[in-house]
Amino acid sequence: MNLLRIILGSVIIYYIVERSLFSWNKEIPSIYFLTIQSNLILAIYWILSPLVRKKAHPVFSLVVTTNMVITGTIFIMLIDEGFTDKLYLMLENKSISSMVHYISMASSIITHYMMPALALLDFLLFVDLETLQPGKKIFVLVYPVCYFIFHLIYSSLSGNFIYPFFDPDYLGGNVLVVLLTLGMVVAVFLIGIGVVALNRIIQRRISRYFEKLLQS
Protein backbone atom coordinates (compact mmCIF):
# COMPACT_ATOMS: atom_id res chain seq x y z
CA MET A 1 0.00 0.00 0.00
CA ASN A 2 2.84 2.39 0.74
CA LEU A 3 4.21 1.83 -2.77
CA LEU A 4 0.77 2.55 -4.23
CA ARG A 5 0.50 5.72 -2.14
CA ILE A 6 3.91 6.90 -3.37
CA ILE A 7 2.86 6.27 -6.99
CA LEU A 8 -0.44 8.12 -6.53
CA GLY A 9 1.30 10.97 -4.74
CA SER A 10 3.73 11.25 -7.64
CA VAL A 11 0.80 11.35 -10.09
CA ILE A 12 -0.70 14.25 -8.15
CA ILE A 13 2.60 16.15 -8.21
CA TYR A 14 2.89 15.56 -11.96
CA TYR A 15 -0.56 16.97 -12.71
CA ILE A 16 -0.05 19.92 -10.36
CA VAL A 17 3.19 20.84 -12.14
CA GLU A 18 1.61 20.28 -15.56
CA ARG A 19 -1.39 22.42 -14.69
CA SER A 20 0.89 25.17 -13.37
CA LEU A 21 2.88 25.18 -16.61
CA PHE A 22 -0.15 25.05 -18.91
CA SER A 23 -2.82 26.82 -16.86
CA TRP A 24 -5.78 28.30 -18.75
CA ASN A 25 -6.19 30.91 -16.02
CA LYS A 26 -3.17 33.22 -16.14
CA GLU A 27 -4.54 35.77 -13.64
CA ILE A 28 -4.49 33.50 -10.58
CA PRO A 29 -1.53 31.18 -9.81
CA SER A 30 -2.57 27.53 -9.62
CA ILE A 31 -1.15 27.11 -6.12
CA TYR A 32 -3.75 29.59 -4.81
CA PHE A 33 -6.60 27.14 -5.49
CA LEU A 34 -7.93 24.98 -2.65
CA THR A 35 -7.85 21.97 -4.98
CA ILE A 36 -4.13 22.31 -5.68
CA GLN A 37 -3.22 22.93 -2.04
CA SER A 38 -5.32 20.01 -0.75
CA ASN A 39 -3.94 17.62 -3.35
CA LEU A 40 -0.39 18.79 -2.68
CA ILE A 41 -0.79 18.12 1.04
CA LEU A 42 -2.20 14.67 0.23
CA ALA A 43 0.65 13.96 -2.21
CA ILE A 44 3.33 14.86 0.34
CA TYR A 45 1.57 12.76 3.00
CA TRP A 46 1.33 9.75 0.70
CA ILE A 47 4.89 10.03 -0.62
CA LEU A 48 6.24 10.25 2.93
CA SER A 49 3.83 7.60 4.22
CA PRO A 50 6.51 4.91 4.79
CA LEU A 51 8.26 7.31 7.18
CA VAL A 52 5.43 9.18 8.86
CA ARG A 53 2.28 7.04 8.66
CA LYS A 54 2.88 4.86 11.73
CA LYS A 55 4.26 7.73 13.80
CA ALA A 56 1.80 10.44 12.74
CA HIS A 57 -1.24 11.12 14.93
CA PRO A 58 -4.48 9.91 13.27
CA VAL A 59 -5.82 13.46 13.44
CA PHE A 60 -3.45 14.35 10.60
CA SER A 61 -4.98 11.63 8.40
CA LEU A 62 -8.41 12.97 9.35
CA VAL A 63 -7.47 16.53 8.39
CA VAL A 64 -5.93 15.47 5.06
CA THR A 65 -8.94 13.30 4.17
CA THR A 66 -11.49 15.93 5.19
CA ASN A 67 -9.71 18.49 3.02
CA MET A 68 -9.95 16.16 0.03
CA VAL A 69 -13.62 15.37 0.64
CA ILE A 70 -14.31 19.12 0.83
CA THR A 71 -12.39 19.65 -2.41
CA GLY A 72 -14.49 17.09 -4.26
CA THR A 73 -17.77 18.19 -2.68
CA ILE A 74 -17.34 21.92 -3.40
CA PHE A 75 -16.29 21.23 -6.98
CA ILE A 76 -19.19 18.88 -7.71
CA MET A 77 -21.81 21.09 -6.05
CA LEU A 78 -20.65 24.61 -6.98
CA ILE A 79 -18.06 24.61 -9.75
CA ASP A 80 -18.11 21.55 -12.02
CA GLU A 81 -20.67 22.59 -14.63
CA GLY A 82 -19.45 26.17 -14.91
CA PHE A 83 -15.81 25.06 -15.10
CA THR A 84 -16.51 22.60 -17.92
CA ASP A 85 -18.68 25.05 -19.86
CA LYS A 86 -16.07 27.81 -19.55
CA LEU A 87 -13.30 25.55 -20.83
CA TYR A 88 -15.30 24.46 -23.86
CA LEU A 89 -16.34 28.08 -24.57
CA MET A 90 -12.70 29.21 -24.40
CA LEU A 91 -11.69 26.33 -26.67
CA GLU A 92 -14.43 27.21 -29.16
CA ASN A 93 -13.27 30.83 -29.21
CA LYS A 94 -9.65 29.66 -29.47
CA SER A 95 -8.71 31.46 -26.26
CA ILE A 96 -6.90 28.29 -25.21
CA SER A 97 -5.28 25.48 -27.16
CA SER A 98 -6.63 21.94 -27.32
CA MET A 99 -3.58 20.78 -25.33
CA VAL A 100 -4.33 23.17 -22.44
CA HIS A 101 -7.98 22.09 -22.59
CA TYR A 102 -6.99 18.42 -22.38
CA ILE A 103 -4.58 19.03 -19.49
CA SER A 104 -7.19 21.05 -17.58
CA MET A 105 -9.85 18.37 -18.02
CA ALA A 106 -7.51 15.52 -17.08
CA SER A 107 -6.19 17.43 -14.06
CA SER A 108 -9.74 18.27 -13.00
CA ILE A 109 -10.88 14.64 -13.11
CA ILE A 110 -7.86 13.40 -11.19
CA THR A 111 -7.72 16.11 -8.51
CA HIS A 112 -11.48 16.62 -8.01
CA TYR A 113 -12.85 13.10 -8.40
CA MET A 114 -10.25 10.35 -8.34
CA MET A 115 -7.97 11.54 -5.53
CA PRO A 116 -10.76 12.58 -3.10
CA ALA A 117 -12.36 9.15 -3.58
CA LEU A 118 -9.05 7.31 -3.11
CA ALA A 119 -8.11 9.45 -0.10
CA LEU A 120 -11.45 8.65 1.56
CA LEU A 121 -11.12 4.95 0.75
CA ASP A 122 -7.57 4.85 2.15
CA PHE A 123 -8.72 6.59 5.32
CA LEU A 124 -11.73 4.32 5.86
CA LEU A 125 -9.83 1.07 5.32
CA PHE A 126 -6.37 1.71 6.72
CA VAL A 127 -6.51 4.41 9.41
CA ASP A 128 -7.04 3.38 13.03
CA LEU A 129 -8.80 6.10 15.03
CA GLU A 130 -8.68 4.34 18.39
CA THR A 131 -6.31 6.97 19.82
CA LEU A 132 -8.27 9.92 18.41
CA GLN A 133 -9.76 11.98 21.24
CA PRO A 134 -13.22 13.51 20.60
CA GLY A 135 -11.92 17.07 21.03
CA LYS A 136 -9.30 16.59 18.31
CA LYS A 137 -11.98 16.69 15.60
CA ILE A 138 -11.91 20.47 15.80
CA PHE A 139 -8.55 20.38 13.99
CA VAL A 140 -10.37 19.69 10.71
CA LEU A 141 -11.31 23.38 10.72
CA VAL A 142 -7.74 24.72 10.89
CA TYR A 143 -6.83 24.52 7.21
CA PRO A 144 -10.24 25.53 5.75
CA VAL A 145 -10.48 28.56 8.07
CA CYS A 146 -6.90 29.58 7.19
CA TYR A 147 -7.76 29.22 3.51
CA PHE A 148 -10.90 31.37 3.88
CA ILE A 149 -8.78 34.09 5.53
CA PHE A 150 -6.15 33.80 2.78
CA HIS A 151 -8.87 34.04 0.11
CA LEU A 152 -10.33 37.14 1.77
CA ILE A 153 -6.95 38.90 1.98
CA TYR A 154 -5.92 37.94 -1.56
CA SER A 155 -9.26 38.98 -3.06
CA SER A 156 -9.21 42.33 -1.21
CA LEU A 157 -5.68 43.15 -2.36
CA SER A 158 -5.82 41.87 -5.93
CA GLY A 159 -9.48 42.27 -6.87
CA ASN A 160 -9.44 38.69 -8.23
CA PHE A 161 -11.70 36.13 -6.62
CA ILE A 162 -10.25 32.62 -6.74
CA TYR A 163 -13.77 31.26 -6.36
CA PRO A 164 -16.67 33.39 -7.69
CA PHE A 165 -19.07 32.38 -4.92
CA PHE A 166 -16.96 34.51 -2.54
CA ASP A 167 -17.50 37.58 -4.73
CA PRO A 168 -20.16 39.85 -3.13
CA ASP A 169 -21.17 41.18 -6.56
CA TYR A 170 -21.63 37.66 -7.90
CA LEU A 171 -23.40 36.32 -4.83
CA GLY A 172 -25.52 39.37 -4.04
CA GLY A 173 -23.89 41.16 -1.13
CA ASN A 174 -21.39 40.85 1.72
CA VAL A 175 -23.99 39.39 4.08
CA LEU A 176 -24.53 36.42 1.80
CA VAL A 177 -20.76 35.89 1.54
CA VAL A 178 -20.48 35.83 5.34
CA LEU A 179 -23.43 33.44 5.66
CA LEU A 180 -21.98 31.17 2.96
CA THR A 181 -18.58 31.16 4.68
CA LEU A 182 -20.11 30.30 8.06
CA GLY A 183 -22.20 27.61 6.40
CA MET A 184 -19.08 26.13 4.82
CA VAL A 185 -17.24 26.10 8.16
CA VAL A 186 -20.14 24.23 9.76
CA ALA A 187 -20.27 21.86 6.78
CA VAL A 188 -16.53 21.17 7.08
CA PHE A 189 -16.93 20.20 10.74
CA LEU A 190 -19.92 17.99 9.96
CA ILE A 191 -17.99 16.31 7.14
CA GLY A 192 -15.14 15.64 9.58
CA ILE A 193 -17.55 14.08 12.09
CA GLY A 194 -19.16 12.02 9.32
CA VAL A 195 -15.81 10.76 8.05
CA VAL A 196 -14.82 9.70 11.60
CA ALA A 197 -18.15 7.91 12.16
CA LEU A 198 -17.90 6.11 8.82
CA ASN A 199 -14.32 5.06 9.57
CA ARG A 200 -15.29 3.54 12.90
CA ILE A 201 -18.24 1.65 11.40
CA ILE A 202 -16.09 0.15 8.65
CA GLN A 203 -13.17 -0.61 10.98
CA ARG A 204 -15.50 -2.47 13.37
CA ARG A 205 -16.92 -4.53 10.51
CA ILE A 206 -13.44 -5.35 9.25
CA SER A 207 -12.39 -6.43 12.76
CA ARG A 208 -15.49 -8.63 13.13
CA TYR A 209 -14.86 -10.18 9.74
CA PHE A 210 -11.29 -11.16 10.62
CA GLU A 211 -12.40 -12.42 14.06
CA LYS A 212 -14.94 -14.73 12.43
CA LEU A 213 -12.33 -15.75 9.88
CA LEU A 214 -9.89 -16.75 12.62
CA GLN A 215 -12.56 -18.60 14.56
CA SER A 216 -13.75 -20.64 11.58
Backbone hydrogen bonds in HBPLUS format (Angstrom, degrees):
<---DONOR---> <-ACCEPTOR-->    atom                        ^
c    i                          cat <-CA-CA->   ^        H-A-AA   ^      H-
h    n   atom  resd res      DA  || num        DHA   H-A  angle D-A-AA Bond
n    s   type  num  typ     dist DA aas  dist angle  dist       angle   num
A0005-ARG N   A0001-MET O   2.83 MM   4  6.13 154.7  1.90 151.2 158.5     1
A0006-ILE N   A0002-ASN O   2.93 MM   4  6.20 154.8  1.99 147.2 153.6     2
A0007-ILE N   A0003-LEU O   3.00 MM   4  6.27 157.0  2.05 148.3 154.3     3
A0008-LEU N   A0004-LEU O   2.92 MM   4  6.15 166.9  1.94 152.9 156.2     4
A0009-GLY N   A0005-ARG O   2.79 MM   4  5.91 156.4  1.84 147.6 155.0     5
A0010-SER N   A0006-ILE O   2.94 MM   4  6.11 149.8  2.04 142.1 149.9     6
A0011-VAL N   A0007-ILE O   2.95 MM   4  6.30 146.9  2.06 145.2 154.7     7
A0012-ILE N   A0008-LEU O   3.02 MM   4  6.34 155.1  2.08 148.4 154.3     8
A0013-ILE N   A0009-GLY O   3.08 MM   4  6.37 162.8  2.11 147.4 151.4     9
A0014-TYR N   A0010-SER O   2.93 MM   4  6.15 157.7  1.98 147.0 153.2    10
A0015-TYR N   A0011-VAL O   3.06 MM   4  6.35 163.4  2.09 153.0 155.8    11
A0016-ILE N   A0012-ILE O   2.90 MM   4  6.12 150.9  1.98 152.9 161.9    12
A0017-VAL N   A0013-ILE O   2.95 MM   4  6.15 165.3  1.97 154.3 157.5    13
A0018-GLU N   A0014-TYR O   2.88 MM   4  6.08 161.6  1.92 148.8 154.8    14
A0019-ARG N   A0015-TYR O   2.86 MM   4  5.86 157.1  1.92 138.6 145.1    15
A0020-SER N   A0016-ILE O   2.96 MM   4  6.12 151.4  2.04 142.4 150.6    16
A0021-LEU N   A0017-VAL O   2.99 MM   4  6.24 150.0  2.08 148.0 155.7    17
A0022-PHE N   A0018-GLU O   2.95 MM   4  6.09 149.2  2.04 147.1 155.5    18
A0032-TYR N   A0029-PRO O   3.04 MM   3  5.70 161.4  2.07 119.5 125.4    19
A0033-PHE N   A0030-SER O   3.07 MM   3  5.79 169.0  2.09 122.8 126.3    20
A0037-GLN N   A0033-PHE O   3.10 MM   4  6.41 169.4  2.11 158.5 161.3    21
A0038-SER N   A0034-LEU O   2.85 MM   4  5.93 168.9  1.87 156.4 159.8    22
A0039-ASN N   A0035-THR O   2.98 MM   4  6.07 165.0  2.01 149.1 153.7    23
A0040-LEU N   A0036-ILE O   2.87 MM   4  5.94 149.4  1.97 144.3 153.4    24
A0041-ILE N   A0037-GLN O   2.98 MM   4  6.21 158.8  2.02 150.0 154.8    25
A0042-LEU N   A0038-SER O   3.00 MM   4  6.26 159.5  2.04 146.1 152.1    26
A0043-ALA N   A0039-ASN O   2.80 MM   4  5.98 157.4  1.85 146.2 152.8    27
A0044-ILE N   A0040-LEU O   2.97 MM   4  6.20 165.9  1.99 152.6 155.2    28
A0045-TYR N   A0041-ILE O   3.00 MM   4  6.17 160.3  2.04 147.2 153.2    29
A0046-TRP N   A0042-LEU O   2.85 MM   4  6.07 160.6  1.89 154.9 159.9    30
A0047-ILE N   A0043-ALA O   2.84 MM   4  6.00 164.9  1.87 153.9 158.4    31
A0048-LEU N   A0044-ILE O   2.98 MM   4  6.03 154.2  2.05 145.1 151.9    32
A0049-SER N   A0046-TRP O   3.11 MM   3  4.82 155.7  2.17  96.9 103.9    33
A0051-LEU N   A0048-LEU O   2.86 MM   3  5.55 140.9  2.02 122.8 133.6    34
A0052-VAL N   A0048-LEU O   2.98 MM   4  6.08 160.1  2.02 153.2 159.2    35
A0053-ARG N   A0049-SER O   2.95 MM   4  4.74 155.7  2.01 128.7 134.0    36
A0056-ALA N   A0052-VAL O   2.67 MM   4  5.46 146.5  1.77 160.7 167.3    37
A0060-PHE N   A0057-HIS O   2.95 MM   3  5.84 154.2  2.02 127.2 132.5    38
A0062-LEU N   A0058-PRO O   3.02 MM   4  6.34 153.8  2.09 148.0 155.8    39
A0063-VAL N   A0059-VAL O   2.91 MM   4  6.14 156.1  1.96 146.1 151.5    40
A0064-VAL N   A0060-PHE O   2.96 MM   4  6.18 170.4  1.97 155.2 157.3    41
A0065-THR N   A0061-SER O   2.95 MM   4  6.03 164.6  1.98 147.5 152.2    42
A0066-THR N   A0062-LEU O   2.88 MM   4  5.96 162.6  1.91 149.0 154.4    43
A0067-ASN N   A0063-VAL O   2.97 MM   4  6.14 159.5  2.01 149.9 155.3    44
A0068-MET N   A0064-VAL O   3.18 MM   4  6.47 152.2  2.26 143.1 150.0    45
A0069-VAL N   A0065-THR O   2.92 MM   4  6.22 157.4  1.97 154.1 160.6    46
A0070-ILE N   A0066-THR O   2.91 MM   4  6.10 158.6  1.95 151.6 157.3    47
A0071-THR N   A0067-ASN O   2.94 MM   4  6.17 154.8  2.00 142.7 150.0    48
A0072-GLY N   A0068-MET O   3.03 MM   4  6.31 164.7  2.05 152.6 154.6    49
A0073-THR N   A0069-VAL O   2.90 MM   4  6.01 160.9  1.93 148.2 154.3    50
A0074-ILE N   A0070-ILE O   2.85 MM   4  5.91 177.1  1.85 159.6 160.4    51
A0075-PHE N   A0071-THR O   3.18 MM   4  6.21 160.5  2.22 142.3 148.2    52
A0076-ILE N   A0072-GLY O   3.00 MM   4  6.10 166.7  2.02 149.2 153.1    53
A0077-MET N   A0073-THR O   2.93 MM   4  6.01 163.0  1.96 152.8 157.9    54
A0078-LEU N   A0074-ILE O   2.82 MM   4  5.56 159.2  1.86 146.5 152.4    55
A0079-ILE N   A0075-PHE O   3.03 MM   4  4.71 145.5  2.16 119.2 128.5    56
A0080-ASP N   A0075-PHE O   2.68 MM   5  5.37 159.8  1.72 166.0 158.7    57
A0083-PHE N   A0079-ILE O   2.84 MM   4  5.82 161.0  1.88 165.0 169.6    58
A0084-THR N   A0080-ASP O   2.99 MM   4  6.20 168.8  2.00 159.1 161.2    59
A0085-ASP N   A0081-GLU O   2.96 MM   4  6.11 167.7  1.97 151.6 155.6    60
A0086-LYS N   A0082-GLY O   2.94 MM   4  5.97 157.0  2.00 143.0 149.5    61
A0087-LEU N   A0083-PHE O   3.05 MM   4  6.27 158.3  2.10 148.8 154.2    62
A0088-TYR N   A0084-THR O   3.07 MM   4  6.34 165.8  2.09 154.4 157.7    63
A0089-LEU N   A0085-ASP O   2.92 MM   4  6.07 152.5  1.99 146.9 155.0    64
A0090-MET N   A0086-LYS O   2.90 MM   4  6.08 158.4  1.95 149.3 154.8    65
A0091-LEU N   A0087-LEU O   2.89 MM   4  6.11 149.2  1.99 144.4 153.6    66
A0092-GLU N   A0088-TYR O   2.88 MM   4  6.03 156.0  1.93 143.3 149.9    67
A0093-ASN N   A0089-LEU O   2.99 MM   4  6.20 149.7  2.08 143.1 151.0    68
A0095-SER N   A0090-MET O   2.72 MM   5  4.95 152.8  1.79 157.6 157.5    69
A0094-LYS N   A0091-LEU O   3.02 MM   3  4.81 154.9  2.09  99.3 106.0    70
A0101-HIS N   A0097-SER O   3.06 MM   4  6.30 158.0  2.11 146.9 153.5    71
A0102-TYR N   A0098-SER O   2.91 MM   4  6.08 157.8  1.96 143.8 149.4    72
A0103-ILE N   A0099-MET O   2.93 MM   4  6.18 165.7  1.95 153.2 156.9    73
A0104-SER N   A0100-VAL O   2.89 MM   4  6.02 162.4  1.92 149.4 154.5    74
A0105-MET N   A0101-HIS O   2.98 MM   4  6.17 160.5  2.02 150.8 155.8    75
A0106-ALA N   A0102-TYR O   2.89 MM   4  6.06 168.1  1.90 155.5 159.0    76
A0107-SER N   A0103-ILE O   2.82 MM   4  5.88 164.6  1.84 150.7 155.7    77
A0108-SER N   A0104-SER O   2.89 MM   4  5.94 151.1  1.97 139.5 148.0    78
A0109-ILE N   A0105-MET O   3.02 MM   4  6.26 161.4  2.06 150.8 154.4    79
A0110-ILE N   A0106-ALA O   3.08 MM   4  6.27 164.8  2.10 150.9 155.0    80
A0111-THR N   A0107-SER O   2.87 MM   4  5.91 171.2  1.88 153.9 157.0    81
A0112-HIS N   A0108-SER O   2.87 MM   4  5.53 148.3  1.97 141.9 149.7    82
A0113-TYR N   A0109-ILE O   3.08 MM   4  5.33 145.0  2.21 126.5 134.4    83
A0114-MET N   A0109-ILE O   3.08 MM   5  6.44 164.5  2.10 155.7 160.2    84
A0115-MET N   A0110-ILE O   2.89 MM   5  5.95 167.6  1.90 164.8 166.6    85
A0117-ALA N   A0113-TYR O   3.22 MM   4  6.26 159.7  2.27 145.2 151.1    86
A0118-LEU N   A0114-MET O   2.92 MM   4  6.17 160.7  1.96 154.0 160.1    87
A0119-ALA N   A0115-MET O   2.78 MM   4  5.83 158.9  1.83 151.9 157.9    88
A0120-LEU N   A0116-PRO O   3.01 MM   4  6.13 158.5  2.06 143.9 149.3    89
A0121-LEU N   A0117-ALA O   2.97 MM   4  6.16 159.5  2.01 145.7 151.9    90
A0122-ASP N   A0118-LEU O   2.86 MM   4  5.99 162.6  1.89 149.4 154.0    91
A0123-PHE N   A0119-ALA O   3.01 MM   4  6.16 155.6  2.07 143.0 149.7    92
A0124-LEU N   A0120-LEU O   2.92 MM   4  6.11 161.7  1.95 152.9 157.6    93
A0125-LEU N   A0121-LEU O   3.05 MM   4  6.13 156.6  2.11 150.4 155.9    94
A0126-PHE N   A0122-ASP O   2.96 MM   4  5.67 154.1  2.02 144.4 151.1    95
A0127-VAL N   A0123-PHE O   3.31 MM   4  5.13 142.9  2.46 129.7 129.6    96
A0132-LEU N   A0129-LEU O   3.04 MM   3  5.13 160.9  2.08 108.3 114.2    97
A0136-LYS N   A0133-GLN O   2.94 MM   3  5.48 151.5  2.02 118.8 127.6    98
A0137-LYS N   A0134-PRO O   3.34 MM   3  6.05 169.1  2.36 117.5 120.6    99
A0138-ILE N   A0135-GLY O   3.45 MM   3  6.24 166.4  2.47 117.0 119.7   100
A0139-PHE N   A0136-LYS O   3.05 MM   3  5.80 164.7  2.07 120.5 125.0   101
A0140-VAL N   A0137-LYS O   3.10 MM   3  5.96 170.6  2.11 123.0 125.9   102
A0141-LEU N   A0138-ILE O   3.09 MM   3  5.89 166.9  2.11 120.7 124.9   103
A0142-VAL N   A0139-PHE O   3.16 MM   3  5.39 153.9  2.23 107.4 114.5   104
A0145-VAL N   A0141-LEU O   2.97 MM   4  5.88 164.7  1.99 154.3 159.1   105
A0146-CYS N   A0142-VAL O   3.03 MM   4  6.17 159.9  2.07 148.2 154.4   106
A0147-TYR N   A0143-TYR O   2.82 MM   4  6.06 152.0  1.90 154.1 162.8   107
A0148-PHE N   A0144-PRO O   2.88 MM   4  6.17 154.0  1.95 148.8 155.5   108
A0149-ILE N   A0145-VAL O   3.02 MM   4  6.32 158.6  2.07 150.0 155.2   109
A0150-PHE N   A0146-CYS O   2.92 MM   4  6.15 159.6  1.96 146.0 152.1   110
A0151-HIS N   A0147-TYR O   2.80 MM   4  6.01 160.1  1.84 152.3 157.7   111
A0152-LEU N   A0148-PHE O   2.95 MM   4  6.17 155.9  2.01 145.5 151.9   112
A0153-ILE N   A0149-ILE O   2.97 MM   4  6.25 163.5  2.00 154.2 157.9   113
A0154-TYR N   A0150-PHE O   2.85 MM   4  6.00 171.3  1.86 156.7 159.6   114
A0155-SER N   A0151-HIS O   2.88 MM   4  5.88 164.4  1.90 147.8 152.9   115
A0156-SER N   A0152-LEU O   3.02 MM   4  6.08 155.1  2.08 142.5 149.4   116
A0157-LEU N   A0153-ILE O   3.04 MM   4  6.21 155.2  2.10 150.2 156.3   117
A0158-SER N   A0154-TYR O   2.86 MM   4  5.88 161.5  1.90 154.7 159.9   118
A0159-GLY N   A0155-SER O   2.83 MM   4  5.04 145.9  1.95 128.5 138.0   119
A0166-PHE N   A0163-TYR O   3.08 MM   3  5.95 160.8  2.11 127.9 130.5   120
A0167-ASP N   A0164-PRO O   2.94 MM   3  5.20 163.6  1.97 115.1 119.0   121
A0170-TYR N   A0167-ASP O   3.04 MM   3  5.21 120.7  2.40 101.6 116.5   122
A0171-LEU N   A0167-ASP O   2.84 MM   4  6.03 162.1  1.87 161.7 167.6   123
A0172-GLY N   A0168-PRO O   2.71 MM   4  5.45 151.7  1.79 139.8 148.0   124
A0173-GLY N   A0168-PRO O   2.69 MM   5  4.43 150.9  1.77 129.0 135.1   125
A0177-VAL N   A0173-GLY O   3.35 MM   4  6.69 147.9  2.46 139.3 148.1   126
A0178-VAL N   A0174-ASN O   2.94 MM   4  6.25 159.2  1.98 153.9 158.7   127
A0179-LEU N   A0175-VAL O   2.92 MM   4  6.18 163.9  1.95 151.5 156.0   128
A0180-LEU N   A0176-LEU O   2.84 MM   4  5.95 155.9  1.90 142.3 149.3   129
A0181-THR N   A0177-VAL O   2.90 MM   4  6.08 157.9  1.95 147.2 153.4   130
A0182-LEU N   A0178-VAL O   2.92 MM   4  6.17 165.5  1.94 154.4 157.8   131
A0183-GLY N   A0179-LEU O   2.87 MM   4  6.01 154.9  1.93 144.1 151.9   132
A0184-MET N   A0180-LEU O   2.87 MM   4  6.11 147.8  1.97 145.6 154.2   133
A0185-VAL N   A0181-THR O   2.97 MM   4  6.28 154.8  2.03 149.7 156.3   134
A0186-VAL N   A0182-LEU O   3.02 MM   4  6.31 163.8  2.05 151.9 155.4   135
A0187-ALA N   A0183-GLY O   2.91 MM   4  6.08 155.7  1.97 142.2 149.8   136
A0188-VAL N   A0184-MET O   2.78 MM   4  6.02 152.7  1.85 149.9 156.9   137
A0189-PHE N   A0185-VAL O   3.14 MM   4  6.45 161.1  2.17 148.7 152.6   138
A0190-LEU N   A0186-VAL O   2.97 MM   4  6.25 160.3  2.01 151.9 157.6   139
A0191-ILE N   A0187-ALA O   2.81 MM   4  6.01 152.6  1.89 148.7 156.5   140
A0192-GLY N   A0188-VAL O   2.93 MM   4  6.23 156.6  1.98 148.8 155.1   141
A0193-ILE N   A0189-PHE O   2.97 MM   4  6.30 157.8  2.02 149.6 155.1   142
A0194-GLY N   A0190-LEU O   2.85 MM   4  6.05 157.5  1.90 146.6 153.4   143
A0195-VAL N   A0191-ILE O   2.82 MM   4  6.03 156.0  1.88 152.7 158.7   144
A0196-VAL N   A0192-GLY O   3.06 MM   4  6.28 158.4  2.11 146.8 152.2   145
A0197-ALA N   A0193-ILE O   2.95 MM   4  6.20 165.1  1.98 151.8 155.8   146
A0198-LEU N   A0194-GLY O   2.92 MM   4  6.07 161.1  1.96 148.6 153.9   147
A0199-ASN N   A0195-VAL O   2.94 MM   4  6.08 153.0  2.01 143.4 151.1   148
A0200-ARG N   A0196-VAL O   3.04 MM   4  6.32 159.8  2.08 153.1 157.4   149
A0201-ILE N   A0197-ALA O   3.06 MM   4  6.30 154.3  2.13 147.5 154.4   150
A0202-ILE N   A0198-LEU O   3.06 MM   4  6.23 169.2  2.07 152.1 154.5   151
A0203-GLN N   A0199-ASN O   2.82 MM   4  5.95 161.4  1.85 151.8 158.0   152
A0204-ARG N   A0200-ARG O   3.02 MM   4  6.03 154.7  2.08 139.7 145.9   153
A0205-ARG N   A0201-ILE O   3.14 MM   4  6.39 157.1  2.19 144.7 150.8   154
A0206-ILE N   A0202-ILE O   2.90 MM   4  6.14 153.8  1.97 150.2 157.7   155
A0207-SER N   A0203-GLN O   2.95 MM   4  6.14 158.7  2.00 145.3 151.0   156
A0208-ARG N   A0204-ARG O   2.92 MM   4  6.16 159.9  1.96 150.2 155.4   157
A0209-TYR N   A0205-ARG O   2.93 MM   4  6.06 152.0  2.01 141.6 149.5   158
A0210-PHE N   A0206-ILE O   3.05 MM   4  6.34 162.0  2.08 152.1 155.5   159
A0211-GLU N   A0207-SER O   2.93 MM   4  6.12 149.3  2.02 145.4 154.8   160
A0212-LYS N   A0208-ARG O   2.98 MM   4  6.17 162.6  2.01 150.2 153.7   161
A0213-LEU N   A0209-TYR O   2.92 MM   4  6.12 146.2  2.04 140.6 151.2   162
A0214-LEU N   A0210-PHE O   2.91 MM   4  6.10 148.9  2.01 143.2 149.9   163
A0215-GLN N   A0211-GLU O   3.02 MM   4  6.21 145.7  2.14 142.1 151.9   164
A0216-SER N   A0212-LYS O   3.02 MM   4  6.09 136.5  2.22 141.5 150.8   165
